[in-house]
Amino acid sequence: MAEKFKVESPHVRYLKDVIEADYNYDTTQVYEEKGVTKVANYYGSLFQSSTVCLGTGPAGEVFVPFRDLLPMVNPNDIVFDGWDISSLNLADAMFRAEVLDWQLQEQLRPYMEKMKPRPSIYIPEFIAANQEDRANHIIHGTKAEQVQKIREDIQDFKKTSEVDKVIVLWTANTERFCDIIPGVNDTADNLLKAIENGLEVSPSTMFAVASILEDCAYINGSPQNTFVPGAIELAIRHNVFIGGDDFKSGQTKIKSVLMDFLVNAGLKPVSIVSYNHLGNNDGKNLSAPQQFRSKEISKSNVVDDMVESNPILYGPNEKPDHCVVIKYVPYVGDSKRAMDEYTSEIMMGGTNTIVLHNTCEDSLLASPIILDLVLLTELCQRITFRTETDQEFQTFHSVLSILSFLCKAPLVPQGTPVVNALFRQRNCIENILRACLGLSPQNHMMLEHKMQRSFVSLKRPSTVCSPYPISIKKGNTVVNGFHPPSISNGLSHSNGLGKTMISSDIEIEN
């Protein structure tokens, strides 16, 4: 048998009379939703479903997918694992959540029912009492033993799944806020001692400590103050990325856009009232006062930097009246209703009122944000840079503030400004990725179209302008199966400190 050739593979076995082969058959399934055929997509993902302007060419502006600017992990290659205080496998949890259409659930069940979460940490006083009936899958023992078990789970997952990196992301219930207590959580050493001595430390902070000690980036997707000063100091000490807080998916994302528009248009918002009702388990947990307070703080602070940016409209310590209401209504399930009223003062003593009604599919809006947080964090782990005065390359600060676009209450390094304006946050991500390619920041001037005699030549079809002519050729280096471009643009990058050198697995010619 097999006289012409032979396949050397652990998945193929040559026997006397037969050839046995292990073969995974992959197919793309579609499903119908309300009579319309649907195909799986990543709508809602910044990197998978949006584009950026690379520059201008003979046919006008050239847009490319965000994910193609730099070599990024394909979300289809991510391996998932996790913890939950509920023992349900993911298929049964999917059924209980009532988020996906039934036909889609039936197609997913054979894959989801094989996935079961690992036991998790349950400390009743940190979440609402109405969650107790779900807590049947918990890690017992002291706080130190629980943290050690999480570390062992991370080690086991990395070994058995054979992944290159592990990034841990908190998507669990909103916890109450923790008091910052000197001697308990104010320093890294005190926090570690507090865990050893069984003092007050929240489950999300315990997960953060375990992740940091395992050299795994940790992202907080809920609004509580997971990153107490001791946790931040521990991350900096171990040079591990942390980020958060609270996924920015629906009402708050609109608020950051609308407030930016109103203030920059010279209108003065004086009253913002936001009302929500939802019926999923998140809403059930938030019906408890302490957990609601965590969310209220997260939602309220989103307008601060925009107010402070305009001293013409607002005096010192002046802010709009801002009220946030969240109610639990089981019937609406995951389909959250968000209603907002924005009242602004306008010219000649008048007022302008904008009222919005937003029906938010809560979990489906958050899911692509979860992917983006992981993808951007992983990319940042591969980027280093230095100025011409530095001898060595450095990484981003452990508090990864570039994630701000995806978070309601952005975590930033101490003493640095907090930016909530959505488009400024997006421009930050885009321009940092452009810098890794040696491209100038996107400034939207389009000056070449605003002059009598343009200084940019668009004759060569191979030329892209941003706004300087750059030629793009295929590079020789292959990174993660991706052929990164070599770019020659003759630009001298200056940030006031001299030239900046950036290494991001990209071959750059200057």
C-alpha positions in Angstrom: 0.0 0.0 0.0 1.0 3.7 -0.4 3.7 3.0 -3.0 3.7 6.5 -4.4 3.9 8.4 -1.1 3.4 8.1 2.6 2.0 10.7 5.0 4.0 11.1 8.2 1.5 12.2 10.7 0.3 11.1 14.2 -3.2 11.2 12.7 -2.5 8.6 10.0 -1.8 4.9 10.6 -0.7 2.5 7.9 -1.9 -1.1 8.6 -1.5 -4.2 6.5 -4.8 -3.8 4.6 -6.1 -0.4 5.5 -5.1 3.1 6.2 -6.6 4.7 9.3 -6.9 8.4 9.5 -8.2 10.8 12.1 -10.0 13.7 10.4 -11.8 16.7 11.9 -14.6 17.7 9.5 -15.3 21.4 9.9 -18.4 23.0 8.4 -20.1 26.4 8.5 -23.7 26.2 9.7 -26.3 28.9 9.3 -29.5 29.4 11.2 -32.7 31.3 10.7 -33.9 34.1 12.9 -37.4 35.3 12.3 -37.4 34.0 8.8 -34.0 35.4 7.9 -30.9 33.3 7.4 -28.0 34.3 9.7 -24.3 33.5 9.5 -21.9 33.8 12.4 -20.1 37.1 12.6 -18.3 39.4 15.0 -20.6 42.4 14.7 -19.9 44.8 17.6 -16.1 44.0 17.7 -13.9 47.0 17.2 -11.1 44.9 15.6 -13.1 42.4 13.7 -15.9 44.5 12.3 -14.6 48.1 11.9 -12.1 49.8 9.6 -9.5 52.5 9.8 -8.4 55.0 7.2 -4.9 54.1 6.1 -4.5 57.2 4.0 -5.5 58.5 0.6 -5.0 57.1 -2.9 -6.1 57.9 -6.5 -9.6 56.7 -5.8 -9.9 58.5 -2.5 -9.5 57.4 1.1 -8.3 53.9 1.6 -9.9 51.9 4.5 -8.6 48.6 5.9 -10.0 46.3 8.6 -8.7 47.3 12.0 -7.5 43.8 12.6 -5.2 44.0 9.6 -3.1 46.9 10.9 -0.9 44.6 12.9 -0.7 40.8 13.3 -3.4 40.0 15.8 -4.7 36.8 17.3 -7.6 35.3 15.3 -10.5 35.1 17.8 -11.3 31.7 16.3 -8.1 30.4 17.8 -8.9 31.4 21.3 -9.3 28.5 23.8 -11.8 29.1 26.5 -12.0 27.9 30.1 -13.2 29.5 33.3 -14.8 29.3 36.7 -18.4 29.7 38.0 -20.2 29.3 41.3 -22.9 27.5 39.3 -22.2 23.9 38.2 -24.3 24.1 35.0 -22.5 23.2 31.8 -22.5 25.9 29.2 -25.3 24.4 27.2 -27.6 24.4 30.2 -26.4 27.8 31.3 -27.2 29.0 27.7 -30.7 27.6 28.0 -31.2 29.3 31.4 -30.0 32.6 30.2 -32.5 32.8 27.4 -30.3 35.1 25.3 -29.9 33.1 22.0 -32.8 31.9 19.8 -33.9 28.4 20.3 -32.8 27.1 16.9 -29.3 28.5 17.4 -29.1 26.9 20.9 -29.9 23.5 19.4 -27.0 23.8 17.0 -24.6 24.9 19.7 -25.7 22.4 22.4 -23.4 19.5 21.2 -20.4 21.8 21.6 -21.4 23.7 24.7 -22.5 20.8 26.8 -19.0 19.4 26.8 -17.8 22.6 28.5 -18.2 22.9 32.3 -16.7 25.6 34.5 -14.3 25.0 37.3 -15.4 25.6 40.9 -15.1 29.3 41.9 -14.7 31.5 45.0 -18.0 32.4 46.7 -18.0 34.9 49.6 -21.7 35.7 50.2 -21.2 39.2 51.6 -19.8 40.6 48.3 -22.7 39.8 46.0 -26.5 39.9 46.5 -28.2 37.4 48.7 -30.4 36.4 45.8 -27.4 34.6 44.2 -27.1 32.0 46.9 -29.3 29.4 45.1 -26.8 29.3 42.3 -23.7 28.8 44.5 -23.4 25.0 44.3 -19.9 24.8 42.7 -17.5 26.5 45.0 -13.9 26.3 46.2 -13.7 25.6 49.9 -10.9 26.4 52.3 -9.1 29.5 53.5 -8.6 32.5 51.2 -4.9 31.5 50.8 -6.0 28.0 49.7 -8.6 29.4 47.3 -6.0 31.7 45.6 -3.6 28.7 45.4 -6.4 26.6 43.7 -7.0 29.4 41.1 -3.3 29.4 40.4 -3.3 25.6 40.0 -6.3 25.9 37.6 -4.4 28.4 35.5 -1.4 26.2 35.4 -3.5 23.1 34.5 -5.4 25.0 31.7 -2.2 26.3 30.2 -0.6 22.8 30.2 -3.6 20.8 29.0 -4.7 23.3 26.3 -1.1 23.9 25.1 -1.8 27.7 24.7 1.0 30.3 24.5 -0.7 32.8 26.8 -3.4 33.0 29.4 -5.5 36.1 29.9 -8.0 36.1 32.7 -11.1 38.3 32.5 -13.7 38.8 35.2 -17.2 38.6 33.8 -18.9 37.5 37.0 -21.4 39.4 39.2 -20.9 42.9 40.3 -19.5 43.0 43.8 -19.9 45.7 46.5 -17.1 48.2 46.8 -14.2 47.3 49.2 -13.0 49.8 51.8 -9.4 50.8 51.3 -8.0 49.8 54.7 -4.4 50.6 55.7 -2.5 47.5 56.6 -5.0 45.3 54.6 -5.1 46.2 50.9 -3.1 49.5 50.7 0.2 47.8 49.5 1.1 44.6 47.7 2.7 43.0 50.7 -0.3 43.9 53.0 -2.7 42.5 50.4 -0.8 39.2 50.3 -0.7 39.1 54.1 -4.5 39.8 54.3 -5.1 36.8 52.0 -2.9 34.6 54.2 -4.6 35.9 57.4 -8.2 35.6 56.0 -9.0 39.3 56.2 -11.5 41.1 53.9 -10.5 40.6 50.2 -13.1 40.4 47.5 -13.2 37.3 45.1 -12.4 39.4 42.1 -9.3 40.8 43.8 -8.3 37.2 44.8 -8.6 36.2 41.2 -6.5 39.3 40.2 -3.8 38.3 42.7 -3.7 34.7 41.4 -3.5 35.8 37.8 -0.7 38.3 38.5 1.3 35.7 40.4 0.9 33.4 37.4 2.1 36.2 35.0 -1.3 36.4 33.4 -2.9 39.7 32.4 -6.1 40.4 34.3 -9.1 42.5 33.2 -12.1 43.5 35.3 -15.3 43.6 33.4 -17.5 44.7 36.4 -17.7 48.0 38.1 -16.4 47.2 41.6 -13.0 48.4 42.8 -11.2 45.1 42.2 -7.9 46.9 41.8 -7.3 48.2 45.3 -3.9 49.9 45.7 -2.2 46.7 46.8 -3.4 44.9 43.6 -2.1 47.6 41.4 1.2 47.7 43.2 1.5 43.9 42.8 0.8 44.1 39.0 3.5 46.8 38.6 6.0 44.7 40.7 5.5 41.7 38.4 5.2 43.8 35.2 1.8 42.2 34.4 -1.0 44.1 32.6 -4.2 44.8 34.4 -7.2 46.7 32.9 -10.8 47.7 33.5 -13.3 48.6 34.8 -16.8 47.5 33.6 -17.7 46.7 30.0 -18.9 49.8 28.1 -21.5 48.3 25.8 -24.8 50.2 25.6 -26.2 53.2 27.4 -22.9 54.4 28.8 -21.3 54.3 25.3 -24.0 56.5 23.9 -23.7 58.8 26.9 -19.9 59.3 26.2 -20.7 60.2 22.6 -23.6 62.4 23.2 -22.0 64.4 26.0 -18.9 64.9 23.8 -21.1 66.2 21.1 -23.1 68.6 23.3 -20.1 70.1 25.1 -18.0 70.5 22.0 -21.0 72.1 20.2 -21.0 74.8 22.9 -24.2 73.6 24.5 -24.4 73.2 28.3 -25.9 69.9 29.6 -27.3 70.7 33.0 -29.3 67.5 33.7 -28.7 63.9 32.7 -31.2 61.2 33.9 -30.6 57.6 32.9 -33.1 54.9 33.7 -32.6 51.1 33.0 -34.6 48.0 33.6 -33.5 44.5 32.8 -34.4 41.0 33.8 -31.2 38.9 33.5 -29.1 37.7 36.4 -27.0 40.9 36.3 -30.1 42.9 36.9 -31.1 40.5 39.7 -27.8 41.0 41.4 -27.9 44.8 40.9 -31.3 44.9 42.7 -29.3 44.8 46.0 -28.3 48.3 47.2 -24.6 47.7 47.7 -24.1 46.1 44.3 -26.2 48.9 42.6 -24.0 51.5 44.2 -20.9 50.0 42.4 -22.7 50.3 39.1 -24.1 53.8 39.8 -20.5 55.1 40.4 -19.3 53.5 37.2 -22.1 55.0 35.1 -22.0 58.5 36.7 -18.3 59.3 36.3 -18.4 58.9 32.5 -19.1 62.6 31.8 -16.5 64.1 34.2 -13.6 64.8 31.7 -15.9 66.3 29.1 -17.3 68.7 31.7 -13.9 69.7 32.9 -12.7 70.3 29.4 -14.8 73.4 29.0 -14.4 76.1 31.6 -16.5 78.4 29.4 -19.6 76.3 30.2 -18.8 75.1 33.7 -17.3 76.9 36.6 -15.0 75.2 39.2 -16.7 72.2 40.8 -19.8 72.7 38.6 -21.3 69.6 37.1 -24.6 68.6 35.5 -27.2 67.0 37.7 -26.8 63.3 37.1 -29.2 60.5 38.2 -28.9 56.8 37.4 -31.7 54.3 38.1 -31.6 50.5 37.6 -34.6 48.3 38.2 -35.0 44.5 38.0 -37.9 43.4 35.8 -37.6 39.6 35.1 -40.0 39.6 32.1 -37.7 41.5 29.8 -34.8 39.1 30.4 -31.5 40.1 28.7 -33.2 42.7 26.5 -32.4 45.8 28.7 -34.4 49.0 28.3 -32.5 52.2 28.7 -34.1 55.6 28.7 -32.2 58.8 28.9 -33.1 62.5 29.1 -30.5 65.2 28.4 -31.4 68.8 29.2 -29.1 71.5 28.0 -29.0 75.3 28.3 -28.8 77.1 25.0 -28.7 80.6 23.7 -31.1 83.4 25.0 -32.1 81.5 28.1 -33.6 78.5 26.1 -33.3 74.8 26.9 -32.9 71.8 24.6 -34.1 68.4 25.7 -33.1 65.1 24.0 -34.9 61.9 25.0 -33.6 58.5 23.9 -35.0 55.0 24.2 -32.5 52.2 23.7 -33.3 48.4 23.7 -30.0 46.8 24.5 -29.3 43.0 24.1 -27.1 43.2 27.1 -25.0 40.0 26.8 -24.7 40.1 23.0 -23.4 43.7 23.1 -20.8 42.7 25.8 -19.5 39.6 24.1 -17.5 41.2 21.3 -16.2 43.7 23.8 -14.8 40.8 25.8 -13.0 39.5 22.7 -11.6 43.0 21.9 -10.3 43.4 25.5 -8.4 40.1 25.2 -7.1 40.7 21.6 -5.9 44.2 22.4 -4.3 43.1 25.7 -2.5 40.3 23.9 -1.2 42.6 21.2 0.1 45.1 23.8 2.1 42.3 25.3 4.1 42.2 22.0 4.7 45.9 21.6 7.9 47.6 23.0 9.2 51.0 22.4 11.9 53.5 23.3 13.0 57.1 22.6 16.4 58.0 21.2 17.5 58.9 24.7 16.6 55.4 26.1 19.1 52.5 25.9 16.5 49.8 26.2 13.0 49.1 24.9 10.1 49.2 27.4 6.5 48.0 27.5 3.3 49.8 28.3 2.6 50.6 31.9 1.1 47.7 33.9 -2.2 49.7 34.2 -3.2 49.3 30.5 -5.2 52.5 29.9 -5.3 51.9 26.1 -8.3 49.6 27.0 -10.4 52.7 28.0 -12.5 52.6 24.8 -14.0 49.3 26.0 -14.6 50.3 29.7 -17.1 52.5 31.5 -14.7 53.5 34.3 -11.2 53.4 32.7 -8.4 52.3 35.0 -5.4 54.6 34.4 -1.9 54.9 36.1 -1.9 57.1 39.1 -1.7 60.8 38.3 -2.7 60.5 34.6 -5.8 61.9 33.1 -9.0 59.8 32.7 -10.5 60.1 29.2 -14.1 59.0 28.7 -14.8 60.7 25.3 -15.3 57.8 23.0 -13.7 59.1 19.9 -10.6 60.3 21.7 -10.3 56.8 23.1 -10.7 55.2 19.7 -8.2 57.6 18.2 -5.7 56.6 20.9 -5.8 52.9 19.9 -5.7 53.7 16.1 -2.8 56.1 16.4 -0.7 53.8 18.6 -1.2 51.0 16.1 -0.3 53.4 13.2 2.9 54.3 15.1 3.9 50.7 15.1 3.8 50.9 11.3 5.7 54.2 11.2 2.6 56.0 10.1 1.8 59.5 11.3 -1.2 60.0 13.6 -4.6 60.4 11.9 -5.5 64.1 12.2 -8.4 64.3 9.7 -7.1 67.6 8.3 -7.1 66.4 4.7 -5.2 69.6 3.9 -4.3 68.3 0.4 -8.0 68.8 -0.5 -8.3 72.3 1.0 -5.5 74.1 -0.9 -5.5 75.6 -4.4 -2.3 73.7 -5.2 -2.1 70.3 -3.4 1.3 69.3 -2.2 0.4 65.6 -2.5 0.8 63.7 -5.7 -1.7 61.0 -6.3 -0.5 59.9 -9.7 1.0 56.5 -8.8 -1.6 53.9 -8.0 0.8 52.1 -5.7 1.0 55.2 -3.4 -1.0 55.7 -0.3 -0.9 59.1 1.4 -1.4 59.7 5.1 -0.9 62.6 4.2 2.7 61.9 3.2 3.3 59.5 0.3 4.2 56.0 1.6 5.0 52.9 -0.4 4.0 49.5 0.9 5.7 46.3 -0.1 5.3 42.8 1.1 7.7 41.9 3.9 9.8 38.8 4.1 9.0 38.1 7.7 6.1 35.9 8.6 4.5 36.4 12.1 1.7 34.1 13.2 1.1 33.2 9.6 0.8 36.9 8.7 3.0 38.7 6.2 3.6 42.1 7.8 4.2 45.0 5.5 7.5 46.8 5.3 6.8 50.5 5.1 9.1 53.3 3.9 7.8 56.8 4.5 10.7 58.9 5.3 9.0 60.2 8.5 10.9 61.4 11.6 8.7 60.6 14.6 9.1 63.1 17.4 7.2 63.3 20.7 9.2 66.1 22.3 11.8 63.5 23.6 13.3 62.8 20.2 12.7 59.9 17.8 10.7 56.9 19.1 11.6 53.4 18.1 8.7 50.9 18.3 9.0 47.1 18.1 5.8 45.1 17.5 6.9 42.1 15.5 6.7 44.4 12.4 9.6 45.0 9.9 9.9 48.7 9.6 12.2 50.6 7.1 12.8 54.3 7.7 
